[in-house]
Amino acid sequence: MESGVFKYTPSEKANRKIDNDMKIIVREIRKKIPTTLSIILTGGFSRGEGPVKIEGNNVYPCNDYDIQVITQKPVSKKDADKISIEVSKKIGYRGIINFYPFRKEEQKLKENFYIDLKCDSVSELKKLLPRIRTYELKNHSRILYGKDYRELIPDYDLREIPLSEGAKLLLDRMSQMIEYYSTEKKHEPLFLNYIIQQAYAACCTSLLLLNKKYEIGYLKSAKILKKCYKRDFPELYKKSPDLHKKIEQFILWKSNPKKPSFKDVEKEWFIAKQNILEVAKYFFSRFLNKKISNSDELADSILHMRREFYFPYLRKIIKSKTGIKSSAADFLTFLTIPFVGAVLKYKYYKRLKEEFKINKPSVFFNPSPDLVIFSSLIYFIDSINKGNKIDFNKLKKGQKLLRKVYPSEGGSWEEISLDYANAYISFFLQKIV
């Protein structure tokens, strides 16, 4: 680790606490993974804009530390998760064990923290997919321990990052919105603020990926969008004229160590919900090259977008494994796409049975589980309106979809949103590729 206290956040007090956390993390990872060659910090804390909450003499980092470990031999996702939990406990947190089964009342800003631990061998580094995380790891990260292997990471240009990244980010943040919001007020207002901020950050990133102006950094991206929003996205501007202002407002909140809670956070949640839905309709219209104007069209488009969604990643995997170039790789990728759903279903249903003791649904369904889950999401988030008024027609449409990949017997929005949270976590906490 480099000498001195690194600037992880805008707060000197927070930097000292986080620097101590990093020393513990390095020590514990080296003990638990003897083949460790390098430990790298990435994400906001590596850029000096990590979010924290300061309360008196106490410092609480928000959300997660993004830690990449380079090893001599591959480490399984199951082992990495186990180590992540153990190391998280060493610095005073429960880790990812806090997420399943999901309980809304247990999600607190000062406690909902974990180490997002990724482990790759030296040979696996060369095969990392074209993702924002990969770009950040290579260009905007900090070595905590060991040799610098970042030159082995593929040199992707930000303008080449596929729009699938924006699609996944929007859907992830919309998922968080319904996971953490409670019609029974089980949510912590402060943490709900954070979730709203995450949603707005996703809106910012996805739009800037569309016009190829995305840059790494929360504040930098917000400033770029503020300048180009009305000019570059006139159709969206007409529907959400204050979107760029909301993005700036919540990004500034994220960078504020004091993190004051908004007076009416539920009102802000509904504003953010409407904004991210409008961004999603606009984004997927351009991403999938089709007109999307309502939740039915959006849900159906997401359900059937496997070719556009998987192609950039699958193409990279095929090129890495076969050495085939250009058009031949494209052709082989198109032939392989239909099998993606089968592989993902196999892994997902196996995990449901082995780790969560849930039998797979008896119904056969062709799209892969993630697309089914995300398609149901659109109905769930669009079914709830101000004052917690529920459109039960949309709610039941979402539940009918969700039941194809996860048992859902709830009758209320609150109950079904918990079913969704557990389905989402069950799928996305596994290592797919």
DRENDO-1510 file (C-alpha; in Angstrom, 1 decimal, always signed):
<recs>
REC; n; res; u; v; w
REC; 1; MET; +0.0; +0.0; +0.0 .
REC; 2; GLU; +1.2; +3.5; -0.8 .
REC; 3; SER; +2.5; +5.5; +2.1 .
REC; 4; GLY; +0.4; +8.3; +3.7 .
REC; 5; VAL; -3.3; +8.7; +4.0 .
REC; 6; PHE; -4.9; +8.5; +0.6 .
REC; 7; LYS; -7.8; +10.8; -0.4 .
REC; 8; TYR; -10.7; +8.3; -0.5 .
REC; 9; THR; -13.4; +11.0; +0.2 .
REC; 10; PRO; -13.6; +14.8; +0.5 .
REC; 11; SER; -13.3; +14.3; +4.3 .
REC; 12; GLU; -10.0; +14.0; +6.1 .
REC; 13; LYS; -11.6; +12.4; +9.1 .
REC; 14; ALA; -13.2; +9.8; +6.8 .
REC; 15; ASN; -10.0; +9.2; +5.0 .
REC; 16; ARG; -8.2; +8.1; +8.2 .
REC; 17; LYS; -11.0; +5.7; +9.0 .
REC; 18; ILE; -11.1; +4.2; +5.5 .
REC; 19; ASP; -7.3; +4.0; +5.3 .
REC; 20; ASN; -7.4; +1.8; +8.5 .
REC; 21; ASP; -10.1; -0.3; +6.9 .
REC; 22; MET; -7.9; -0.8; +3.8 .
REC; 23; LYS; -5.1; -2.1; +6.0 .
REC; 24; ILE; -7.4; -4.6; +7.6 .
REC; 25; ILE; -8.8; -5.7; +4.3 .
REC; 26; VAL; -5.3; -6.2; +2.8 .
REC; 27; ARG; -4.1; -8.2; +5.8 .
REC; 28; GLU; -7.2; -10.4; +5.9 .
REC; 29; ILE; -7.3; -11.1; +2.2 .
REC; 30; ARG; -3.6; -12.1; +2.1 .
REC; 31; LYS; -4.3; -14.5; +5.0 .
REC; 32; LYS; -7.4; -16.0; +3.4 .
REC; 33; ILE; -6.1; -16.1; -0.2 .
REC; 34; PRO; -2.4; -17.2; +0.0 .
REC; 35; THR; -2.1; -17.0; -3.8 .
REC; 36; THR; -2.8; -13.2; -3.8 .
REC; 37; LEU; -0.6; -11.3; -6.1 .
REC; 38; SER; -2.3; -7.9; -6.0 .
REC; 39; ILE; -5.1; -6.1; -4.3 .
REC; 40; ILE; -6.8; -3.2; -6.0 .
REC; 41; LEU; -9.3; -0.6; -4.9 .
REC; 42; THR; -11.7; +0.6; -7.5 .
REC; 43; GLY; -15.0; +2.6; -7.6 .
REC; 44; GLY; -15.7; +5.9; -6.0 .
REC; 45; PHE; -13.3; +5.5; -3.0 .
REC; 46; SER; -10.3; +5.0; -5.4 .
REC; 47; ARG; -11.1; +8.3; -7.0 .
REC; 48; GLY; -11.4; +10.4; -3.8 .
REC; 49; GLU; -15.2; +10.7; -4.1 .
REC; 50; GLY; -16.4; +7.7; -2.0 .
REC; 51; PRO; -19.7; +8.4; -0.2 .
REC; 52; VAL; -19.6; +8.5; +3.6 .
REC; 53; LYS; -21.9; +9.5; +6.4 .
REC; 54; ILE; -20.3; +11.4; +9.3 .
REC; 55; GLU; -22.2; +11.6; +12.6 .
REC; 56; GLY; -20.2; +13.1; +15.5 .
REC; 57; ASN; -16.9; +11.2; +15.8 .
REC; 58; ASN; -18.3; +8.3; +13.8 .
REC; 59; VAL; -17.6; +7.7; +10.1 .
REC; 60; TYR; -19.8; +5.3; +8.1 .
REC; 61; PRO; -18.8; +4.4; +4.5 .
REC; 62; CYS; -21.9; +4.0; +2.3 .
REC; 63; ASN; -22.8; +0.9; +0.3 .
REC; 64; ASP; -19.5; -0.9; -0.5 .
REC; 65; TYR; -15.8; -1.0; -1.1 .
REC; 66; ASP; -15.0; -2.3; -4.6 .
REC; 67; ILE; -12.0; -4.6; -4.1 .
REC; 68; GLN; -10.3; -6.6; -7.0 .
REC; 69; VAL; -7.9; -9.4; -6.0 .
REC; 70; ILE; -5.4; -10.8; -8.6 .
REC; 71; THR; -4.5; -14.3; -7.8 .
REC; 72; GLN; -2.2; -17.0; -9.2 .
REC; 73; LYS; -5.1; -19.5; -9.4 .
REC; 74; PRO; -8.8; -18.9; -9.9 .
REC; 75; VAL; -11.0; -18.4; -6.8 .
REC; 76; SER; -14.6; -19.5; -7.0 .
REC; 77; LYS; -17.5; -17.0; -6.6 .
REC; 78; LYS; -18.7; -19.0; -3.6 .
REC; 79; ASP; -15.3; -18.8; -1.9 .
REC; 80; ALA; -15.0; -15.1; -2.8 .
REC; 81; ASP; -18.4; -14.4; -1.2 .
REC; 82; LYS; -17.5; -16.3; +1.9 .
REC; 83; ILE; -14.2; -14.3; +2.2 .
REC; 84; SER; -16.1; -11.1; +1.6 .
REC; 85; ILE; -18.4; -11.8; +4.5 .
REC; 86; GLU; -15.6; -12.7; +6.8 .
REC; 87; VAL; -13.5; -9.6; +5.9 .
REC; 88; SER; -16.6; -7.3; +6.2 .
REC; 89; LYS; -17.1; -8.6; +9.7 .
REC; 90; LYS; -13.5; -7.7; +10.6 .
REC; 91; ILE; -14.3; -4.0; +9.9 .
REC; 92; GLY; -17.6; -4.1; +11.7 .
REC; 93; TYR; -20.3; -5.1; +9.1 .
REC; 94; ARG; -22.4; -8.1; +8.3 .
REC; 95; GLY; -21.5; -8.1; +4.5 .
REC; 96; ILE; -23.7; -9.6; +1.8 .
REC; 97; ILE; -25.3; -12.0; +4.2 .
REC; 98; ASN; -27.5; -9.0; +5.1 .
REC; 99; PHE; -29.3; -9.3; +1.7 .
REC; 100; TYR; -30.9; -12.8; +1.7 .
REC; 101; PRO; -33.5; -13.4; +2.8 .
REC; 102; PHE; -34.3; -9.7; +2.2 .
REC; 103; ARG; -35.8; -7.7; +5.0 .
REC; 104; LYS; -36.6; -4.1; +4.4 .
REC; 105; GLU; -36.5; -3.1; +8.1 .
REC; 106; GLU; -32.9; -4.3; +8.3 .
REC; 107; GLN; -31.5; -2.1; +5.5 .
REC; 108; LYS; -29.8; +0.8; +7.2 .
REC; 109; LEU; -27.4; +3.3; +5.7 .
REC; 110; LYS; -24.9; +2.9; +8.5 .
REC; 111; GLU; -25.2; -0.9; +8.5 .
REC; 112; ASN; -25.9; -1.9; +4.9 .
REC; 113; PHE; -22.3; -2.1; +3.9 .
REC; 114; TYR; -20.2; -4.9; +2.4 .
REC; 115; ILE; -17.0; -5.6; +0.5 .
REC; 116; ASP; -17.7; -6.2; -3.2 .
REC; 117; LEU; -14.9; -8.7; -3.7 .
REC; 118; LYS; -13.9; -9.8; -7.2 .
REC; 119; CYS; -11.2; -12.4; -7.7 .
REC; 120; ASP; -9.5; -13.0; -11.0 .
REC; 121; SER; -6.3; -14.9; -11.9 .
REC; 122; VAL; -3.7; -13.3; -14.0 .
REC; 123; SER; -4.9; -15.1; -17.1 .
REC; 124; GLU; -8.5; -14.1; -16.4 .
REC; 125; LEU; -7.6; -10.5; -16.3 .
REC; 126; LYS; -6.8; -10.6; -20.0 .
REC; 127; LYS; -10.4; -11.8; -20.7 .
REC; 128; LEU; -12.3; -9.2; -18.7 .
REC; 129; LEU; -15.4; -8.0; -20.6 .
REC; 130; PRO; -16.1; -4.5; -22.0 .
REC; 131; ARG; -17.7; -3.1; -18.9 .
REC; 132; ILE; -17.5; +0.2; -17.1 .
REC; 133; ARG; -16.0; -1.6; -14.1 .
REC; 134; THR; -13.2; -3.0; -16.4 .
REC; 135; TYR; -12.4; +0.4; -17.7 .
REC; 136; GLU; -12.3; +1.8; -14.1 .
REC; 137; LEU; -10.1; -1.0; -12.9 .
REC; 138; LYS; -7.6; -0.4; -15.6 .
REC; 139; ASN; -7.6; +3.5; -15.6 .
REC; 140; HIS; -9.1; +4.7; -12.3 .
REC; 141; SER; -8.1; +2.4; -9.5 .
REC; 142; ARG; -5.5; +2.2; -6.8 .
REC; 143; ILE; -3.0; -0.5; -5.9 .
REC; 144; LEU; -3.4; -1.5; -2.2 .
REC; 145; TYR; -0.9; -4.3; -2.3 .
REC; 146; GLY; +1.4; -6.2; -4.6 .
REC; 147; LYS; +2.5; -5.8; -8.2 .
REC; 148; ASP; +0.6; -3.8; -10.8 .
REC; 149; TYR; -1.0; -6.1; -13.3 .
REC; 150; ARG; -3.4; -3.6; -14.9 .
REC; 151; GLU; -1.5; -3.5; -18.2 .
REC; 152; LEU; -2.9; -7.0; -18.8 .
REC; 153; ILE; -6.5; -5.7; -18.7 .
REC; 154; PRO; -8.0; -5.1; -22.2 .
REC; 155; ASP; -7.7; -1.5; -23.2 .
REC; 156; TYR; -11.3; -0.6; -23.9 .
REC; 157; ASP; -12.3; +3.0; -24.9 .
REC; 158; LEU; -15.2; +4.5; -23.0 .
REC; 159; ARG; -16.9; +5.2; -26.3 .
REC; 160; GLU; -16.8; +1.5; -27.0 .
REC; 161; ILE; -18.6; +0.4; -23.8 .
REC; 162; PRO; -21.8; -1.3; -25.0 .
REC; 163; LEU; -25.2; +0.1; -24.3 .
REC; 164; SER; -25.9; -3.1; -22.5 .
REC; 165; GLU; -24.1; -1.5; -19.6 .
REC; 166; GLY; -26.5; +1.3; -19.4 .
REC; 167; ALA; -29.5; -1.1; -19.7 .
REC; 168; LYS; -28.3; -3.3; -16.9 .
REC; 169; LEU; -27.5; -0.2; -14.7 .
REC; 170; LEU; -30.9; +1.3; -15.1 .
REC; 171; LEU; -32.6; -2.0; -14.4 .
REC; 172; ASP; -30.4; -2.7; -11.3 .
REC; 173; ARG; -31.2; +0.7; -9.9 .
REC; 174; MET; -34.9; +0.4; -10.6 .
REC; 175; SER; -34.7; -2.9; -8.8 .
REC; 176; GLN; -33.2; -1.2; -5.8 .
REC; 177; MET; -36.0; +1.3; -5.7 .
REC; 178; ILE; -38.7; -1.3; -5.2 .
REC; 179; GLU; -36.5; -3.5; -2.9 .
REC; 180; TYR; -35.9; -0.7; -0.4 .
REC; 181; TYR; -39.2; +1.2; -0.6 .
REC; 182; SER; -41.9; +0.1; +1.8 .
REC; 183; THR; -45.6; +1.0; +1.8 .
REC; 184; GLU; -45.5; +0.1; +5.5 .
REC; 185; LYS; -42.7; +2.6; +6.1 .
REC; 186; LYS; -40.2; -0.1; +7.0 .
REC; 187; HIS; -37.5; +1.8; +5.0 .
REC; 188; GLU; -35.0; +4.0; +6.7 .
REC; 189; PRO; -35.5; +7.5; +5.2 .
REC; 190; LEU; -31.7; +8.2; +5.0 .
REC; 191; PHE; -31.1; +5.0; +3.2 .
REC; 192; LEU; -34.0; +5.6; +0.8 .
REC; 193; ASN; -32.2; +8.9; +0.0 .
REC; 194; TYR; -29.2; +6.9; -1.0 .
REC; 195; ILE; -31.3; +4.6; -3.2 .
REC; 196; ILE; -32.8; +7.6; -5.0 .
REC; 197; GLN; -29.4; +9.0; -5.6 .
REC; 198; GLN; -28.3; +5.7; -7.1 .
REC; 199; ALA; -31.3; +5.8; -9.4 .
REC; 200; TYR; -30.4; +9.3; -10.6 .
REC; 201; ALA; -26.7; +8.4; -11.1 .
REC; 202; ALA; -27.9; +5.5; -13.3 .
REC; 203; CYS; -30.0; +7.9; -15.4 .
REC; 204; CYS; -27.0; +10.1; -15.8 .
REC; 205; THR; -24.6; +7.3; -16.8 .
REC; 206; SER; -27.1; +5.6; -19.2 .
REC; 207; LEU; -27.9; +8.9; -21.1 .
REC; 208; LEU; -24.2; +9.8; -21.4 .
REC; 209; LEU; -23.5; +6.3; -22.8 .
REC; 210; LEU; -26.1; +7.0; -25.5 .
REC; 211; ASN; -24.5; +10.2; -26.7 .
REC; 212; LYS; -20.9; +8.9; -26.0 .
REC; 213; LYS; -20.1; +11.7; -23.5 .
REC; 214; TYR; -19.8; +9.5; -20.4 .
REC; 215; GLU; -16.8; +10.2; -18.2 .
REC; 216; ILE; -15.8; +8.4; -15.0 .
REC; 217; GLY; -16.8; +10.4; -11.8 .
REC; 218; TYR; -20.1; +11.3; -10.3 .
REC; 219; LEU; -19.7; +15.0; -10.3 .
REC; 220; LYS; -18.0; +15.1; -13.7 .
REC; 221; SER; -20.8; +13.2; -15.3 .
REC; 222; ALA; -23.5; +15.3; -13.7 .
REC; 223; LYS; -21.8; +18.5; -15.0 .
REC; 224; ILE; -21.6; +17.0; -18.5 .
REC; 225; LEU; -25.3; +16.1; -18.6 .
REC; 226; LYS; -26.3; +19.5; -17.2 .
REC; 227; LYS; -24.7; +21.1; -20.2 .
REC; 228; CYS; -26.0; +18.8; -22.9 .
REC; 229; TYR; -29.3; +17.5; -21.6 .
REC; 230; LYS; -31.7; +19.8; -23.4 .
REC; 231; ARG; -29.8; +19.8; -26.6 .
REC; 232; ASP; -29.0; +16.1; -26.9 .
REC; 233; PHE; -32.2; +14.7; -25.4 .
REC; 234; PRO; -35.0; +17.1; -26.5 .
REC; 235; GLU; -37.8; +14.4; -26.4 .
REC; 236; LEU; -36.9; +13.3; -22.9 .
REC; 237; TYR; -36.4; +16.9; -21.8 .
REC; 238; LYS; -40.1; +17.6; -22.6 .
REC; 239; LYS; -41.2; +14.9; -20.3 .
REC; 240; SER; -38.7; +15.3; -17.6 .
REC; 241; PRO; -37.4; +18.9; -17.8 .
REC; 242; ASP; -35.9; +19.0; -14.3 .
REC; 243; LEU; -34.1; +15.6; -14.5 .
REC; 244; HIS; -30.6; +17.1; -14.8 .
REC; 245; LYS; -31.3; +19.3; -11.8 .
REC; 246; LYS; -32.4; +16.3; -9.7 .
REC; 247; ILE; -29.3; +14.4; -10.8 .
REC; 248; GLU; -27.1; +17.3; -9.7 .
REC; 249; GLN; -29.0; +17.7; -6.4 .
REC; 250; PHE; -28.6; +14.1; -5.4 .
REC; 251; ILE; -25.0; +13.7; -6.6 .
REC; 252; LEU; -24.1; +16.7; -4.4 .
REC; 253; TRP; -26.0; +15.0; -1.6 .
REC; 254; LYS; -24.0; +11.8; -2.1 .
REC; 255; SER; -20.7; +13.8; -1.8 .
REC; 256; ASN; -21.8; +15.6; +1.3 .
REC; 257; PRO; -20.5; +13.7; +4.4 .
REC; 258; LYS; -23.3; +15.1; +6.6 .
REC; 259; LYS; -26.0; +13.5; +4.4 .
REC; 260; PRO; -29.1; +15.5; +5.6 .
REC; 261; SER; -32.4; +13.7; +5.1 .
REC; 262; PHE; -34.9; +15.3; +2.8 .
REC; 263; LYS; -38.1; +16.5; +4.5 .
REC; 264; ASP; -40.4; +14.3; +2.4 .
REC; 265; VAL; -38.3; +11.4; +1.1 .
REC; 266; GLU; -41.3; +9.4; +0.0 .
REC; 267; LYS; -42.3; +12.3; -2.3 .
REC; 268; GLU; -38.8; +12.4; -3.7 .
REC; 269; TRP; -39.0; +8.6; -4.2 .
REC; 270; PHE; -42.1; +9.0; -6.4 .
REC; 271; ILE; -40.5; +11.8; -8.4 .
REC; 272; ALA; -37.4; +9.6; -8.9 .
REC; 273; LYS; -39.6; +6.6; -9.9 .
REC; 274; GLN; -41.3; +8.6; -12.6 .
REC; 275; ASN; -38.0; +10.1; -13.8 .
REC; 276; ILE; -36.2; +6.7; -14.1 .
REC; 277; LEU; -39.2; +5.2; -15.9 .
REC; 278; GLU; -39.2; +7.9; -18.5 .
REC; 279; VAL; -35.4; +7.5; -18.9 .
REC; 280; ALA; -35.9; +3.8; -19.3 .
REC; 281; LYS; -38.5; +4.1; -22.0 .
REC; 282; TYR; -36.3; +6.6; -23.8 .
REC; 283; PHE; -33.1; +4.6; -23.4 .
REC; 284; PHE; -34.5; +1.3; -24.4 .
REC; 285; SER; -36.3; +2.9; -27.4 .
REC; 286; ARG; -32.8; +3.9; -28.7 .
REC; 287; PHE; -31.0; +0.8; -27.5 .
REC; 288; LEU; -33.4; -1.6; -29.1 .
REC; 289; ASN; -34.3; +0.7; -32.0 .
REC; 290; LYS; -38.1; +0.6; -31.4 .
REC; 291; LYS; -40.7; +3.0; -30.1 .
REC; 292; ILE; -41.6; +2.4; -26.5 .
REC; 293; SER; -44.2; +4.6; -24.9 .
REC; 294; ASN; -45.8; +2.6; -22.0 .
REC; 295; SER; -45.0; -0.1; -19.4 .
REC; 296; ASP; -46.4; -2.9; -21.5 .
REC; 297; GLU; -44.2; -2.1; -24.4 .
REC; 298; LEU; -41.1; -1.6; -22.1 .
REC; 299; ALA; -41.7; -4.9; -20.2 .
REC; 300; ASP; -42.2; -6.9; -23.5 .
REC; 301; SER; -39.1; -5.3; -25.1 .
REC; 302; ILE; -36.9; -6.2; -22.1 .
REC; 303; LEU; -38.3; -9.7; -22.0 .
REC; 304; HIS; -37.2; -10.3; -25.6 .
REC; 305; MET; -33.9; -8.3; -25.8 .
REC; 306; ARG; -31.5; -11.2; -25.4 .
REC; 307; ARG; -29.7; -10.6; -28.7 .
REC; 308; GLU; -29.0; -6.9; -28.1 .
REC; 309; PHE; -28.3; -7.4; -24.4 .
REC; 310; TYR; -25.9; -10.4; -24.5 .
REC; 311; PHE; -24.2; -9.9; -27.9 .
REC; 312; PRO; -21.3; -7.6; -26.9 .
REC; 313; TYR; -20.3; -9.8; -24.0 .
REC; 314; LEU; -20.8; -13.1; -25.7 .
REC; 315; ARG; -18.8; -11.9; -28.7 .
REC; 316; LYS; -15.9; -11.0; -26.4 .
REC; 317; ILE; -16.0; -14.4; -24.7 .
REC; 318; ILE; -16.1; -16.3; -28.0 .
REC; 319; LYS; -13.1; -14.3; -29.3 .
REC; 320; SER; -11.1; -14.9; -26.2 .
REC; 321; LYS; -11.8; -18.6; -26.2 .
REC; 322; THR; -11.5; -19.4; -29.9 .
REC; 323; GLY; -9.2; -16.6; -31.3 .
REC; 324; ILE; -11.7; -16.1; -34.1 .
REC; 325; LYS; -11.8; -12.6; -35.5 .
REC; 326; SER; -14.4; -10.1; -36.8 .
REC; 327; SER; -17.3; -11.4; -38.9 .
REC; 328; ALA; -16.7; -15.1; -38.2 .
REC; 329; ALA; -16.9; -14.3; -34.4 .
REC; 330; ASP; -20.1; -12.3; -35.0 .
REC; 331; PHE; -21.7; -15.2; -36.9 .
REC; 332; LEU; -20.7; -17.7; -34.2 .
REC; 333; THR; -22.1; -15.3; -31.5 .
REC; 334; PHE; -25.5; -15.1; -33.2 .
REC; 335; LEU; -25.6; -18.9; -33.3 .
REC; 336; THR; -24.7; -19.2; -29.6 .
REC; 337; ILE; -27.1; -16.6; -28.2 .
REC; 338; PRO; -30.1; -19.0; -28.1 .
REC; 339; PHE; -28.2; -21.2; -25.7 .
REC; 340; VAL; -27.5; -18.4; -23.2 .
REC; 341; GLY; -30.9; -18.6; -21.7 .
REC; 342; ALA; -30.5; -22.4; -21.1 .
REC; 343; VAL; -27.1; -21.9; -19.4 .
REC; 344; LEU; -28.4; -19.1; -17.2 .
REC; 345; LYS; -31.5; -21.1; -16.2 .
REC; 346; TYR; -29.5; -24.1; -15.3 .
REC; 347; LYS; -27.1; -22.1; -13.0 .
REC; 348; TYR; -30.0; -20.1; -11.5 .
REC; 349; TYR; -32.3; -23.1; -10.7 .
REC; 350; LYS; -29.3; -25.1; -9.4 .
REC; 351; ARG; -28.5; -22.2; -7.0 .
REC; 352; LEU; -32.1; -21.8; -5.9 .
REC; 353; LYS; -32.3; -25.5; -5.0 .
REC; 354; GLU; -28.8; -25.9; -3.4 .
REC; 355; GLU; -28.4; -22.6; -1.6 .
REC; 356; PHE; -32.0; -21.4; -0.9 .
REC; 357; LYS; -33.9; -24.8; -0.9 .
REC; 358; ILE; -36.3; -23.5; -3.5 .
REC; 359; ASN; -37.5; -25.9; -6.2 .
REC; 360; LYS; -37.5; -24.5; -9.7 .
REC; 361; PRO; -40.9; -23.5; -11.2 .
REC; 362; SER; -42.5; -26.4; -13.2 .
REC; 363; VAL; -43.4; -24.1; -16.1 .
REC; 364; PHE; -41.0; -24.0; -19.1 .
REC; 365; PHE; -40.1; -20.5; -20.1 .
REC; 366; ASN; -37.8; -19.6; -23.0 .
REC; 367; PRO; -36.3; -16.2; -22.0 .
REC; 368; SER; -33.5; -16.4; -19.5 .
REC; 369; PRO; -34.3; -15.7; -15.8 .
REC; 370; ASP; -32.7; -12.3; -15.6 .
REC; 371; LEU; -34.8; -10.9; -18.5 .
REC; 372; VAL; -38.0; -12.4; -16.9 .
REC; 373; ILE; -37.1; -10.8; -13.6 .
REC; 374; PHE; -36.4; -7.4; -15.2 .
REC; 375; SER; -39.5; -7.6; -17.3 .
REC; 376; SER; -41.7; -8.1; -14.1 .
REC; 377; LEU; -39.8; -5.2; -12.5 .
REC; 378; ILE; -41.4; -2.7; -15.0 .
REC; 379; TYR; -44.9; -3.6; -13.9 .
REC; 380; PHE; -44.0; -3.6; -10.2 .
REC; 381; ILE; -42.4; -0.1; -10.2 .
REC; 382; ASP; -45.2; +1.3; -12.5 .
REC; 383; SER; -48.0; -0.2; -10.4 .
REC; 384; ILE; -47.4; +2.0; -7.4 .
REC; 385; ASN; -48.4; +5.7; -7.4 .
REC; 386; LYS; -48.4; +8.7; -5.0 .
REC; 387; GLY; -50.1; +7.9; -1.8 .
REC; 388; ASN; -49.2; +4.2; -2.2 .
REC; 389; LYS; -52.2; +3.8; -4.6 .
REC; 390; ILE; -51.7; +0.5; -6.3 .
REC; 391; ASP; -52.7; -0.5; -9.9 .
REC; 392; PHE; -53.5; -4.1; -9.2 .
REC; 393; ASN; -53.8; -5.0; -12.9 .
REC; 394; LYS; -50.1; -4.0; -13.4 .
REC; 395; LEU; -49.1; -5.6; -10.1 .
REC; 396; LYS; -50.6; -9.0; -11.1 .
REC; 397; LYS; -49.1; -8.8; -14.6 .
REC; 398; GLY; -45.7; -8.5; -12.9 .
REC; 399; GLN; -46.4; -11.3; -10.5 .
REC; 400; LYS; -47.5; -13.6; -13.3 .
REC; 401; LEU; -44.2; -13.0; -15.0 .
REC; 402; LEU; -42.1; -13.4; -11.8 .
REC; 403; ARG; -43.8; -16.7; -11.0 .
REC; 404; LYS; -42.3; -18.2; -14.1 .
REC; 405; VAL; -38.8; -18.1; -12.4 .
REC; 406; TYR; -39.5; -17.6; -8.7 .
REC; 407; PRO; -42.4; -18.6; -6.3 .
REC; 408; SER; -44.5; -15.5; -5.4 .
REC; 409; GLU; -47.6; -15.9; -3.4 .
REC; 410; GLY; -47.9; -12.4; -1.9 .
REC; 411; GLY; -51.1; -10.4; -2.4 .
REC; 412; SER; -50.0; -6.9; -1.7 .
REC; 413; TRP; -47.4; -4.7; -3.3 .
REC; 414; GLU; -45.3; -4.9; -0.1 .
REC; 415; GLU; -45.3; -8.7; -0.1 .
REC; 416; ILE; -44.7; -9.1; -3.9 .
REC; 417; SER; -41.8; -6.5; -3.8 .
REC; 418; LEU; -40.1; -8.7; -1.3 .
REC; 419; ASP; -40.6; -11.7; -3.6 .
REC; 420; TYR; -39.0; -9.7; -6.3 .
REC; 421; ALA; -36.1; -8.7; -4.1 .
REC; 422; ASN; -35.3; -12.3; -3.3 .
REC; 423; ALA; -35.6; -13.4; -6.9 .
REC; 424; TYR; -33.3; -10.6; -8.0 .
REC; 425; ILE; -30.7; -11.3; -5.3 .
REC; 426; SER; -30.9; -15.0; -6.0 .
REC; 427; PHE; -30.0; -14.5; -9.6 .
REC; 428; PHE; -27.5; -11.6; -9.5 .
REC; 429; LEU; -25.4; -12.7; -6.6 .
REC; 430; GLN; -24.2; -15.6; -8.6 .
REC; 431; LYS; -21.2; -15.5; -11.0 .
REC; 432; ILE; -22.6; -15.9; -14.5 .
REC; 433; VAL; -19.5; -15.6; -16.6 .
</recs>
